[in-house]
Amino acid sequence: MKPLAIHEEAEAEVGEAIAYYEDQRAGLGREFREDLEDAFTRIRQGPGVHAPIDEQGTRKLRFRRFPYTIYYVELEGSIWIAAVAHQKRRPGYWTGRRL
């Protein structure tokens, strides 16, 4: 399996989401993290399973429980995570991010 390379802004998005959910209910941030880790595992096991959504080869995977989507690009030696984006907020805001 290829390693993940996570954009620093995507890492910040994860931290913000965990903090938000933990403020909503103790332990909910941990549950978000578990859903995220499950999604990362699914991406690493089959990065080409999801159809490209643009000409750069960006693909997406939705979380199972939370309203978030991971946008990623499979590279030769790794999988680049461009964004961990809420599905209802600011669509496409992350499209200007580069490796």
Secondary structure by P-SEA (a helix, b strand, c coil): cbbbbbcaaaaaaaaaaaaaaaaaccaaaaaaaaaaaaaaaaaaacccccccccccbbbbbbbccccbbbbbbbcccbbbbcccccccccccccccccc
